[in-house]
């Protein structure tokens, strides 16, 4: 996986992965993620590539103080949240997601000096949950009224 701070123009997929709440077309992706890429949100956007071709969007961010408090994390430690999606359904079930996640988590632990990395997949998205578990994430608790799992992995786990 290679990351870059700016995606190549016109490389977004027309149709994205299934799942409740996922963006489904180019304009929705642009509306949701362009402000992040433009620095209007405090997230770091990345594009994952395989054999020189972009295939996924990832982002990481420091958890807010209120999130750390509600999740029961120490204020003294560094906790990151991540979000990601693979742009083409034809790339699902090819281990791209697992490899991408493992590399991204290691990058955050080593480059960002994170103590914990969290992700919050919807409970109705078993493919994502299985991928995160393969990477070492553990289910911590249900959040957002039971709609999502808080999953976490700690450095050295």
LINCORMO-V907095 format. One record per pair of residues at least 12 apart in sequence whose ideal C-beta (glycine too) atoms are under 7 Angstrom apart, sorted by sequence separation. I is the first residue (numbers start at 1). J is the second residue. D is the distance in Angstrom with one decimal. If there is no record, write none. Layout:
i=<I I>
j=<J J>
d=<D D>
This chain:
i=<14 33 45 46 105 139 140 16 46 119 138 12 45 137 138 44 137 43 44 63 137 12 43 44 63 136 43 62 63 119 135 42 61 123 132 60 61 129 136 60 82 36 59 120 123 33 58 59 123 122 123 58 122 123 57 121 56 57 80 120 121 56 120 7 56 57 101 105 120 121 6 55 56 101 55 80 118 119 55 98 102 118 78 80 97 101 118 78 79 82 92 117 55 78 79 98 116 117 78 79 80 81 82 98 77 116 77 79 115 5 7 115 55 114 4 3 4 11 73 3 56 3 8 50 58 109 1 2 7 1 60 105 48 63 22 17 16 17 16 17 13 15 12 13 17 71 1 1 21 1 20 1 19 20 19>
j=<26 45 57 58 117 151 152 29 59 132 151 26 59 151 152 59 152 59 60 79 153 29 60 61 80 153 61 80 81 137 153 61 80 142 151 80 81 149 157 82 104 59 82 143 146 57 82 83 147 147 148 84 148 149 84 148 84 85 108 148 149 85 149 37 86 87 131 135 150 151 37 86 87 132 87 112 150 151 88 131 135 151 112 114 131 135 152 113 114 117 127 152 91 114 115 134 152 153 115 116 117 118 119 135 115 154 116 118 154 45 47 155 96 155 46 46 47 54 116 47 100 48 54 96 104 155 48 49 54 49 108 153 100 118 85 85 85 86 87 89 87 89 87 88 92 150 99 100 122 103 122 104 122 124 125>
d=<5.6 6.9 6.9 4.5 5.3 5.6 5.4 6.6 6.8 5.7 6.4 5.4 4.9 4.2 6.3 6.3 6.3 4.5 5.3 4.4 4.8 5.0 6.8 7.0 6.7 4.8 4.3 6.1 5.2 6.2 7.0 6.0 6.7 6.9 5.2 5.2 5.5 6.5 5.5 4.9 6.6 6.0 6.8 6.4 6.9 6.4 6.7 5.2 6.5 6.0 6.4 4.1 5.4 5.9 6.4 6.4 6.0 5.8 5.2 4.5 5.8 6.4 6.6 6.9 4.6 6.9 6.2 6.3 5.7 6.8 6.7 6.1 6.1 6.8 5.9 6.1 6.2 5.1 6.6 5.4 5.2 6.6 7.0 4.6 4.8 4.6 4.7 5.9 6.8 6.0 6.9 6.9 5.6 4.9 6.4 5.2 5.4 5.4 5.1 4.6 5.1 5.0 5.5 6.2 4.1 5.0 6.8 6.6 6.4 6.7 4.7 5.5 6.3 6.6 6.8 3.8 5.2 5.0 6.6 6.6 5.8 6.8 6.2 6.2 5.6 5.0 4.6 4.5 6.5 6.8 5.6 6.2 4.9 6.7 6.7 5.5 6.0 6.0 6.0 6.0 3.7 7.0 6.7 5.2 6.9 6.1 6.7 4.9 6.5 4.5 5.4 6.9 6.3 5.6 4.7>
